[in-house]
Amino acid sequence: MPTIAIRAHGVSASKFQQLVNPETGEIVKLADLQPPERTATRGWTVNVARRNEQRLQQIDFDAIEGFPAFVTLTMPSQQMGDVSAAMFHAWLKSWLRFMKRHGLVHYYWILEFQASGNPHIHVLVWLDHDWDALETFKALRSWVGILNKSDVGARLQGQIWESIDVGGEINVDGERVPAHPERVLMYLAKHAARGVAHYQRQIANMPDDWQFRSGRVWGHDRGLPLREQQDFETDYPTFHRFRRLVRRWRLAEARQIKDAERRRAAIVQARGSLKCGRPDISPYRGVSAWLPASVASQLLDAAVSMGGENEED
C-alpha cells in the first residue's frame, strides 16, 4: 500500500512498510533495525539528495525570525590536492562560529563541486539584524582569513554575499531566482537532485581524499524550525487519483511562469512526471513535488472524495 508524506512545502510517496513487534505490538521503524551510517558519506548520492530535499521541505519559514542572506564561499582550485575533506569541514565550522558571535541565528548549507573539482559552499543565513556593507565584508574576510591560516590563498573577490530582499531576485549559480529563502532553497534542492551524473555530483570530480570520505554535504543548525511530516496510508486507486491531481497542479503552476523558456521547461517536466521506465519505482513516480502542505491536503481530500471516478487526462 502507498504512503503519502506531506511536509510543510512538499509531498512524496513510498511503499508502506510497517513492522510490528510480535511481543509488544509496537510499531518498529526500519531505522531501528539498521541505523543509517553517517560517518562514511561519499558525496552526493540519490539518497543524500532526497534526504536533503525532504528536510528543506520541512522548514517552517514563517517561524524563522531574522534577516536572510545568501552566501557562497569558495577556495582556489589549484590547491585542492593539499586540502582534505576534514580540513574543509573544519573551516566551515570555524566560519560558522565567527558568524554566531556576530548575530547568526539560523543557517542551512549545501556543498557542491565545480567542474574543476573545486568545492564551494552555499549558505543561507538568518541574522539578528540587517547587516551593513562593513559587516558583510568582515564576514567574507573571516572565511578568507581562516583559509589563509592553512596556507590556502583564498581571495576575497571569490566570495559572494547577497542580502535577500523579498520580492526581488538574486543570483544563484548564474541563474536569477526569486528572492525568498524558500525559493532559494527550493532551487538548491532541485539543483542537488538532478542526479549523481551531473558534474557537481560525480565522485570522480572530487579530490582523491574526498572520494573515500567526503563528510556531510548539507547541514543546518539544530534550532532551525521544522514542521513534522504527516504520513497517510492510501489504497492504490486513491493514490493514483492523487498523483494525477498533483500533476495537474504542477502544470497549472508551470503555466504561470513569466519567463518563456523556464515556463516551457517546467511544463514539459510536469507533463512527463508520471513516466518512468523502472518498474520498482514507477508506482510512486510523479508525487515528489514542492507544494504547500495546505494544497497537498486539499488534493488528497479530493482524491478520496472522487471515489471510483475515472480522472485520466
Secondary structure, 3 states (H helix, E strand, C coil): CEEEEECCCEEEEEECCCEECCCCCCEECHHHHCCCCCCCCCCCCHHHHHHHHHHHCCECHHHCCCEEEEEEECCCHHHHHHCCHHHHHHHHHHHHHHHHHCCEEEEEEEEEECCCCCEEEEEEEEECCCCCHHHHHHHHHHHHHHHHHCCCCCCHHHCEEEECCCCCEEEECCEEEECCHHHHHHHHHHHHCCCCCCCCCCHHHCCHHHHHCCCCCEEECCCCCECCCEEEECCHHHHHHHHHHHHHHHHHHHCCCCCHHHHHHHHHHHHCCCCCCCCCCHHHCCCCEECCHHHHHHHHHHHHHHCCCCCCC
